[in-house]
Amino acid sequence: MATTSSSPFAYHVFLNFRGKDTRKTFTGHLYTYLLNAGFQTFRDDDSIERGKCLHEELPKAIKQSRMWIVVLSENYASSRWCLRELVAILECNKERGAAVLPVFYRVQPSEVGKLEGNFKTEFETYENEVKAEGDHKRRTELAERVEEWKAALRQVAELTGLVYQANEPESEFIQKIVKVVGEKVKRIALNVCRHPIGLDRRAQDINSWLQDESNDVPIVAIWGIGGMGKTTIAKYLYNLNFERFEGSSFLARVRQVSEQTDGLVRLQRQLLSDILKGKKEKIHNVDQGIVRIKEALRCIKVLVVLDDVDEVDQLHAVLEMRDWLYPGSKIIITTTRKQLLMASEFHTVHEVIEMNNIESLELFSWYAFGQDHPNEGYMDYSERVVHYCDGLPLALQVLGSSLSVKSIDVWESAVQKLEAIPNGEILKKLQISYDSLKDDHDKNLFLDIACFFVGKDKDWTITVLDGCGSFTKDGIDNLINRCLLIVDRDNKLWMHHHLIQEMGREIVRQESTEEPGGRSRLWQQEAFDVLSGNTGTEKIRGLILNIQKWKKSTSIETTTTYDWKYFGDKSSKQCHSGFLSRLPMYSAVVEKFFSKPDQLELQTSAFSRMSNLKLLQLSDIRLIGGYHEFPKIRWLCYDRFPSTTIPPDFPLQNLDVLEMRCSSLKTFWIGTKPFISLKRLDLRGSHGLVSAISDFSLVPNLERLDIAYCTNLIEVNESIEDLRRLVLLDLEGCENLRKFPANIHQLKSLKELYLLGCSKLHDESPAYNTSARVKSWLAKRWRKNPEPFRFSFPSSLVTLNLEACNLTDSCLPKDFGGLGSLELLSTIYRTKE
């Protein structure tokens, strides 16, 4: 068993016995049983190293033992060593209490206490020696020592102990002793942590499973990001439960050990040694180890913990099949790889939850103040740090320790710095999952998402990044597998913890700490520095400069408010500005670059040296100059584009995704140049837009068209029938839309059509062919005044919502039976008085 005791004791048990009586018989057997039960036991003949002085080592061993077993046999009193040890043991016992276990082997307690039988004979010999001593001083010392021995025997005889019965099998008697030792000595096999705050709550479910003796679920995996406390929880559970099993083993740092020479073989050897109570097995290769482990696991009930498993072969090398396990055995693994769990068919996966606010503040306080609450005057700063850590135990421990015994002025500065620049020690530990990614594609994908796509739709992100040469779908699965990324129920991408995102951004910052132009990705302050200073390089892959968010982070007042329905959800708590807000924006900069209070002017030439730029997001920026040397970008998000038309030399030909929400556009494009790559076009909230595209054949591969809330849009060109790949058409809130193409039913791939609030559509509303593959139809508030027409809906319709359309029964189909795929139908009439 891997034992790392947190106490000062070197031994669980100290054996005090008469060697000639029981060394090779009773006490020898007892010693073996104690070792097999996992108790570190001191026995003088083999527990003291050669060359060490017995006279010096024995008292030290007595003090370093948690309890003592005194084996009182027939000739016990004939050994002065035994009697001296007994006195020393009883002295130690005064300080601790209830740590001495007398074992009366073939003698009765009364014989010992009253000095009868052989005990009487031996003490008569000692008393004769006292009388025969001629030196007065020595005679006095010897007499006092004999009386001390008598008192010790009387005292130990009065203690509760175990008496061997003549007809009792010796093995059963020894098992009773081992059981009592187990009750008196609560072994701590592994050092857990200084302050186990919240462990009982976070480990409660698994602890119940460990104490359940059923065989239904033999394996549980503890899964979560680095720093969440997986290993700590596993150690805590191991300490609580390992004594319930006949054998146990905690294999630490499996990932690191397996990467070393013969690492898997070493793990196999340790597992066998732990289970077989120290017995060494000769294993020369992994296959041989699997056979030996299989044999061992079939024979006894075991608890095995595999900590930080990273690869399937690491698991199989130790536990190839769960069918090997003896009934009642339990296996726990900890890992950051979710896919590993599915590949190995684990019965139960336990995702580690964050610490709650109360637990977080208490844990932080122990490390920062040495008590369970902050000192007076430090509560506000403590709560800010706890909020920043967001329930991550690693962060709470690191930051609490770093702020311990610091003055309030230092705390103020440190907290401000923390909110601007992430703690390097925390990020370094979190970076282990990033470093474990197998190839540069996955690493670059992680950095792209950390810098630009947190909170974005998964499918939209795949479209954008696939156009940049990434293998995005597979890569996202790998990031989820490594516990770096999650996809929520709304299909949005998020980091498991905001510090994971900060870790990714810090990796990018370290690419060039002094010159931002030498980094692969830029955002906000650094992006402005590079663009305004014209210091861009070919290393830049992505850039974001959102003036509204930047001003907010730099405390510059903004005079314009925007309706956020045009931009989707506001950023969540996981979207932190990080260290972007640390540099102030001076009034001279505002005067030089801002032509309007909320619009920044930059030269297009600032992008000319960014030849590898693929991802670009701008907002509230007016670009001055031509686009002939502009990089061939694949994603352009240009919110509040300031021009009424797109310049003829604007770089559209390589775009996969173009977003121009709340732009000043009146017409999107009037030229004849086709844009073969364009898959997504988003002009939502462009109030001045009258006509989206005059000829949709110029964008033959368009899959999603969002022109919602373009309140002056009058028509949708009938050439839209050319968009054979169009999946989504969003016209929600286009309140002046009057002309809607009658050939919409020819869009064979259309799945989502939104017409909410289109209240002025021409009276001749289109009939929808039942063969159209429209998956979602939302015609809420189609028209304010009902007209005498009848809808014809596609047979593949799943959702039909006609709320507040003022539709009469004559407008609805007589029979909905043809809509075999319909799952949701809503025709509730609602209107605003």
N, C-alpha and C positions, 0 to 999 in steps of 0.2 A: 504494500500500500504506500502511495506517495504521501508521506507525512511531513507537514510543515507546521509545526505547532506554534501557536501565538503566545504560549506561556513560557516561563523560565525553566520548566521541568524537563529533564532529559529522559526520565523514565516514567512509565505509568505505574509500575509495581517494583518494589524492592523485596527480594526474598531473604528472610532471616531464618536459618535452619542449621541443624547439626549435621555436618557433611557425612560423618561415618554412619549415621543412622539412615539417612534418606536421600543422599545425593543421587545414587544410581537407581533408586526405586521411586518412592512416592514423589519427592520433590523434583526429581528429574522429569517425571511424567507431567507434573503440574506445570513446570517451566515450559515444556513443549506445547501443552494445551494453551497456555497464555499467549505464547508467540503466535500460534495458529489463529487465535482469536484476534490478533492484531495489536496486542498490548506489548509495548516496549518494556522488557522485564530485566532487572538487574540480578545477576547471579555471580558471586564473587570469582568463580573459577574461570569464566570466559568473558566477563564483562569488563575486566581490567586489563589494559594493554600491558604486554610484556615490558619489563623495565620500570613500570610505575610502582611506587611504594604503596603496599596494601594498607598500611597504617594511615596514610594520608588520603587515599582514594575512597576508602569505605565511608568515612564521615561525609565526604563531599557527595557521594552517591545517595546516601540517606537523605540529605537535604534536597537533592535534585529529583526526588521521587514524589509522586503524587499520593501514593498510599503504600502501606507496608503489610506484607503477610508474614506473620510469625508462626512458623511450623514448630509446635511444641511436641517433641517426641520423648521417648523414655530416657535417653541419655543427653537431652538438651542441656541440662545444668552442668554437665561435665566440660562444656566448652566456654572458656573465659571470653573468646571472641563473640560468641552468641550473646552472652550476658552484657558485654560492653555495647554491642549493637542495639540490644533491647533498650538499654538506658537512653541511648542517643535517639532512638526512634520515639520513645515516650516523651522526651523533651520536645522534639519537633511537633508531636501530636498535640502538645499543650497549645501551640499557636494556631493549629488548623482544626483539630477536633474531628472525631469520627473517621479517621483515616487509617486506623490500625485494625487489621482483621486477624484475630488469633485462630489458628487451626490446631485442634487438639487431636494429634495422630497417635492412636493407641494409648492415650493417657486421658484422664478425666480432669476437668477444670479444678476440682477440689484437690487433686494430687498436686497440682501446680501451686495453687494459692496457699495450701496448708503445708507445703513442702513435705509431702508424703512419698513413700516408695523410694525410687532412685533419686528423686529430688532431695529427699532428706539425707540420703547417704552422701551425695555429692557435697551438700552444704556442711555436713559434719567434717568432711575432709578439709573444706576451706576454713572452718573454725579452728581445727587443730593446727592448721598452718599459721593462723593468727597467734594462737597461744605459743607456738614454737618460735615465733619471730623474736629475736633478742633485741633488736633496735626499737626503742620506744616509739620514735617518730614513724618508722615504717610500719610497726605493729598497729599504730593508730590509723594510719592511712588504709591499711589492708582491712581492718575491722570496719571502717566506714564504707569501703567499697563493697564488702560482703553484705552489709545491711542494705546498701543501695540496690544490690542485685535481688535481695529478698523482697524489698518493697516493689521493685519492678515486676517480679513474678506475681506477687499478690495483685498488683494493679492490672496486669494483662489478663489474669484469670477472671477478673470481675467484668471485663469487656465482653460485649456480645460477639460470639464467634461461632465456629462450626466444629462439631465433635464427630469424629469418625466412629461409626458403629462397627462392631466386629463382623457382623454378617452382611455388611453393605459392600457391593462391588466398588472397588477403588475408583474405577472410571466414572461412575455416577457421582461419587463424592467430589471428585475433581471438577466435574461439570457444574456442581452446585457452587463451588468456589469461584469458578470463572464467571458464573452468572452474577454473583454478589459483587465481584470486581467491576463488571460492566455497569451495575447500578451505582456503585460508588464513584467510578471514574468515568465521567462523561468525556469521551475522547473527542478532540477537535483535530480532524485529519488534515484540514487545509486552512491556511490563513485566509480569511475572507476580506475584510476591510476594517478600518478603524471605526467607522460609524455606519452600521448597517441600517440606515434609515429607509423605511418603506419596503424592505426586502420581503417581510412577511406578506404584505398585501400583493406585491407583484409576483410572488412565487406561490401563492395560495393554491391555485388550481393544480399546478404540477405536484405540489406536496401532497395533496389529496390523492392524486393518481399514484404516487409512490407508495402510499400507505394502503392502497387498495390491492388486495392480494389476487385479484382476478387476472386471467391471462388474455383478456380481450385485446388490450392495447399494450404491447410490449415495448414500443419505441415512441419517444417524444422528441421533437426538435424544437430548440429555442432559437428563434430567428429575429434578427433586428440589425440596425445599423451599428457601426463601431461606436463605442463610447456609451451605449445604452445600458450596459450592465449585464450582458448575457453571461459572461464568465463568472461574475460575482454572484449572480443568481444560481448558477450551476454549482458553485462551491458551497454556497449556503445550503442548498438542497442536499448536497452530498454529505455535509457534516451532520445534518439532521437525520439522515436515513441510512447511512452505510452500515450501521450496526444491525439493521433488520435483515441483512443478507449474509449468506455464508461466505461470500467473496465479494470484493469490491476493488475498483480501480478508477482513478481519475487521470486520464491522459491529457496533459496540458499542451497547448501550442502545437496541435497536430499539423497545421499548415506549415509552420516554420521547421519543425523537426523533419517532416517528410521531404522537404526540399534539400536536406543535407544528405551526405553519402550514407547509404544503407539506413536512411531515416525511417522508412516503413518497417524494416526488420527490427530496428531499435524499439519502435512503438509496440510491435508484437511481443518482443521480449519483456518489456515492462508490464504489459497487460497480463501475460502469463505469470510473471513473478509476483504481481500483486494478488492475483486470484489464487495462486498456489502457495501463498504465505511465505514468499521469499525463496522458494525453490527455483533454481536457475535452470532454464531450458536452453539447449543448444539449437539455435535456428540459424540457418545459413542463407535462406532466401525467403521471399514473400510466400511462395506456394507452400513451402514446408511449414511456415508459420500459420497459414490458414488451417492446415490439417490439425496442428497441435491445439490451436485455439478452439476449433470445432469440437475436439475431444473434451477439452476442459469445460466448455460452456454447457455441454450436455449433461454434466454430472452434478452441478451445484447451482443453487439460486444466486445470481450475481447482480450487482449494480455496477454499470460501466458508464462513465462519462467521457465523451470525446469532445474536447474543447477546440473550437476554431477549425472545423472541418471545411475544406475548400474545394476538394475534388472527389469525384465518385470513387476513384481507386483508393484514396485514403480510407474511405469508409469500408470498402470491400476487403481491403487488406487486413482489417481488424475484425469485421463482422460481415462476412460475405452474405450470409442468409439469416434472416430472423428465425427460421425454422430450427436453427441450432440451439436456441435458448431453452434452458431448463424452465419448467413451469414456475411462474412467479418472478422470473428475472425481468429487470428493467434496464433500458438503455436510454441515455440522454445524449444528444449532440447539440452543440452550439454552432451557428453558422450565419454568415451574411448572405449566403447563396440560396435563394428561394427555389431555383430550378433543381438544385441538388436534391432537395426534399422530394420533389415530384418524381425525379428519376429513380429514387430509392424506395418509393412507395411507402413513405412513413404514414403511420396511422393517424398521428396527431401532430399538428404544427402550432406552436405557441408563439405568437408575435409579442415581443417585449413592449410594454406600454411605457410612456414617459412617466416621470415622477409628477405628482400633482403639486400645486403651488405651495401648500403647507409643508410637504415633505422636502421640496426644493429649498425653501427658505431655511428649514432646520438643518439640512445637510450642508448648505453653504455656510451657515452660521458656525457649525462645528469646526469647519476648516478655517474660517476667517477670524472667529472670536474665541474658539475653544469652549463654546457653550451652545445651547439649542436656540438662541435668539440673538439678534444684533445688539451691539452696544447702543447706548443712548446717543442719538444724533446721527446714527448710521443707517437707520431704517430705509430712508428714501433711496440712498445709493444701493443698498442691498437689494431692494425690490427691483431696481432697474437692472442690476446684474442678473437676478433670477429670471426676470422677463426675457432678457437676452438669451439666457441658456435654454429656455423653453423646455424644461424637464429633462435635459441631457445630463446624467450624473457625471460624466467625464468633465464637462465644462464647469459644472458647479464645484467639483473638487479642485481643478486646476486654478480657477479664478479665485476661489476662496483662499487657497494656500498662498497665491501670489499677493493677495491684499492683506494677509495677516499682519498684525501689529504695525500697520501703516497709519499715518496721521490722516485727518479728515481732508486736508488739502491734497494729499497724494491720492486719496480715494476719488476726489472730484476730478482730478486730471486723468486718472486711470480709467474711470467710467466713461468720460468723454472720448478718450482715445479708443476704448473698446468699441464704442458705438460707431467709430469711424474706421478703425483698422482692426480686423479680427485677430484674436490671440493666436500666435504662431504655434504654440505647443499643442493647442487643441486641434488646429487644422492639420498639423503633421500627423497626428494619430488618426484623424478621420481620412487622411489621404491613402491609408493602407488599402482601402477598397478600390480607389482609383488606380493605384499602382498595380493591383492584381488583374486589371483588364488586360486581355491577351494581345490586342493589336492596336495600332494607332487609329484605325477607323473608329473604334469604340471610344477611345480617349478623346478624339476630336469631337465626336458626337456629344459626349458628356459636357465638354467645354462649351460647345455651341448652345446646348440647352441651358446650362448654368448661366450663360451670359445673355441669352436672347429669348429663350422660349419657355421659361417657367410660367405656368399658368395658361399656356396656349393649348389649343386643340391638338390632340395626337395626330389625327389624320391630316390636318392642315400642316403640321410640322413635318410629317413624312413627305408631303408634296414639295414643300420648300427645300428640304435638305437632300432629298433624292436628286433634285435638279443640280445640287452642288457636288454630286459624285459620292454621296454617303449611302451606305447600306442601312437605311434608317430603321426600317421595321425590325430587322434582326438585331440591330444595335440597341434599340429601345428595350427589347426583350433581355438582352445581356445586361443592361444597366439596371433593370428591375431585378434581375437575378442576383446582381451584386449589391442589392439593397441601397442603390444610389438614387433610384427614381421610382415614383409610383404614378399610376394612372387612376384618377378618381372616377366616380360613377358618371360624371359628366364628360368623360373622355379627355380631361385636362391633365397636362403633365405637371408634376410637382416633385420637388426634392423631398426625401424622407424627413429632412430637418433643414431649417434655413442655413445652418452652419455648413451643411453639405454644399449648398450653393455658394456660400462665401469661400469655401475651400477651393471650388473650381475657379472662381474669379481670382483668388490669390495665386493659383498656379499660373494663370495668364499674366498677372502682374509681375511675377518673378521672371518671365521671359525677358524682360528688359525693364529693370527697376528705375533707371534714370531717364530713359528715352521712351515715352509711350508709343512713338511711331514704330518702334521695333517689336511691338507686341502683335499677336495674331488677332486680337479682338479688343475693341475700344467701346466705351460707353460714357455718356454724359461729360463730365469734366475733362477727362483725358481726350475724348473725341473732339471736344471744342478746342482744347490746346493744340491738337495736331492739325485740325482744319484751319484754325485761325493763324497758326504759325507756318502752315504749308510744309509740315515735316513728315507727311505720310510716306510709307515705303511699301514695297511689294509683299511684305510679310503680313500685312493687314488683310484678314479674311472677312471680318464683320465689323460693323460700326453702327452705334445707336446714338442719336442726339435728339432728345425730346425736350424742347424748351420748357414746356409747362412743368414737367417732372423735375427738370434741372433747377428751375427757379425755386420750386418748392423746397428742394433739398439744400439750396444755398441761401434760403431765407430772403429771396428777392420777391417783392410783392408783384402779383399779377392782377391785371385789371379786367380780364375776360373770364367769364364762366362758360362752361360747355355742358350740353346735355349728354350725360354719359351713356344714354341708351344707344348712341351712335357708335360707341367704342366697346360695347360688351361689358363684362364684369369689371369692377374696380379691382385693383391689385389686392391680394390677400396678405395675411401677415407673413407669408413666406417670401414675399417680394420686398426685400430690404435694400436700401440704397447702399448699405455697407460703407466702404471707405470713400465713396464717390463724393460725399458731402464735405470732405475735410478742407477743400480749398475754396475761399470766398470769391465771389464775383465782384470786382471793384467797379465803381461808377464809371471809370474811364473806359472799361470794356463795354459797358452798356451803351455809352455814348458813341463808341466807335463802330460797333457791329449791329446795333438795333436801330433799324429805320423807323419802326413802330414800337410801341411799348411791349408788344408781345410777338414780334417777328424779328428773326435774326437774318442778316444778310451775309452770305459767304460766296466765294468765288468757286465756280465749277472746276477751275484749274487746281484747286486744293486736292482733288481726287485723281489727278492725272498720273501720279506715280503709284497709285494703289492698283496695280495691274491684276492682282489676285483677289480683289474685293468681290465677294459673292453675295453678302448679306448686308442690306442697308436699310436703316429705319430713320427717317427724319420727321420732324413735326415742327410747324410754325417757323419754317426756314424758307427764305427766298434765295435761290441760287442764281447768281449773276454770271453770264457768259455762255459760250456755246458748249455742246456736249460731244464734240468730235473726238475728244481724247478721254471721254468718260469710260470707266471700266465696264466690262460686260457682266453686269450683276444678274443674279438669278431670282433674288427676292428683293422687292422694293416696297417698303411701307412708307408712304409720304403723306401723312395726315395733314389736313388743312393746306393742301397744295395751293399756292397763291394765284396761279394764272387761270384765265378763263378757257384756254385751250392748251393742248400739249404741244410743245415745240416740235417741228418736223424732224429735228435731229435727236430727239429724246431717245434714250437707249431702251427701246421696248423689245427688240428682236430676240434677245436671249432670256427674257423674263419668263419664269414659270408662274410666279405669283405677283400680282400688282394690287396694292391696297392704297386707295386715296380717299379715305373717309373725311367727310366734312370739307371737301375741297371747294374751290371757287369755280370749278369747271362748269361751262354751259353745254359744251359738246365734247365728248370724250375723244373721238378721232374722226377726221374727215378725209384722211388720205387713202391710198390704195395699197400700202405696204402690208403684207400679211405678217401675223405674229404666230408662227407655228407652235412655239413652245408654251404659250400662255394657257394655263389650266384654271387659274382662279383670278377673277376680277371683282374687286370690292370697292364700290363708290358710295357706300352708305352715307346718308346725311349730307350729300352734296346738293344743297337746296336750289342752286341755280341751274342744275342740269335739266335740259329740255329733251335731249335725245341721247341715249346711251351710246349705241354704235349704229352707224348708218348701214353697215354691211357686215353681218355676223359671219359671213364666209371668210373674213380676214382672220378670225380666231377659231379655226375648225376643231381644235382640241380643248376648247373651254369646257370645264366640268362644273364650275360653280360660278354663278353670277348673282351678286348681291347689290341691288340698287334700291334698297329700302330707304324710306324717309327722304327720297329725292322729291320734294313736295311740288316742284314745278315740272316734273317729268310728264309729258303729254302722251307719248306713244312708245310702244315697243315694236321695232321694225319686224316685219313679217319674215325677214331673212333668218330669223331665229330658228326656223325649221332646219337650217343647215347644221345646227349644233347637235349632232347625233350622240355626243358623249355627255351632254348636259345632265347633271344629276340634281342640281338645286337651282331654283329661280326664286329669289326673294324680292317681292314688290310691296312688302308691308309698309303702310303709311304713305303710299304714293297717292295722295288725296286728289290730285288733278289729272291722274292717268285716265285718258278718255278712249284711247285706241289700244285694244289688246288683240293680238293676232288670233285669227280663227283657226290657224293650222297648228295650234299648240299641241294637238293630239299626235303630231308626227314626231315629237320628241320621245323616242322609244326608250331612252335611258332615264327619263325624268322620274325622280322619286319624291322630291319635296317641292311644293309650290305654295308660296305664302302670298295671300292677297288681302290681308287684314287692313281695313281702313281705306280700301280703294272704292270710294263712294261715288265717283263720277264716271265710271266706265260707260262706254257707249251702250245705248239701249240694246243693240244687237249683240248680246253676249254669246260667246262661242259655245258650241256643243262639244262635249268631250267624248271622243270615241272610247268605247269600253275596252279597246285593246291597248290603250295607253298604259305604260308601266309607272304610273304615278303612285308612290307609296304613302305620301302624306299630303292631305289636302286641307288647307286651313283657309276658309273663306269668311272668316269672322268680319262683321261689319262690311260686307261686300257692297251693299248699297243702302242708302237711307230710305229710298222709296221703292217699294216692290214693283216689279214689272211682270207682265204676263209671259214669262218664259218658263221652260221646264229644264232642270239640270239633267245631264246624263253623265254618270260617273264611271270611271274605269273599274273593271271587275277586280283588279288587284288591290284596290284601295284598302288601307289598313286603318287609317284615322280620318274621320270626317267631322269637321267642326264648322257649323253654320250659325254660331251664336250671333245674336244682334244683327241679323241680316234682313230683318223685316220680311222674311219670306212667308208667303201663304202656302197652304197645302197644295195649291195648284202648281207651285213652282218646284215641289219636291217629287221625286220619282214615286210612281204609284206602288212600286214593289222594290224593296231593298234586297230581295232574295238573291238577285244576281251578283251582289257584292259579297262573294263567299269568303274573302280575306278580311273583311271589315271587323275590327276589334273594338273601336271606340266611335260612337255616334253621338253628337251633341247638337241639338237644334233649339236650345233654350233661347227664348226671345228676350233680349235685354235692350233697352234704349235709355238715353239720357234725357230727362225732362228739361 
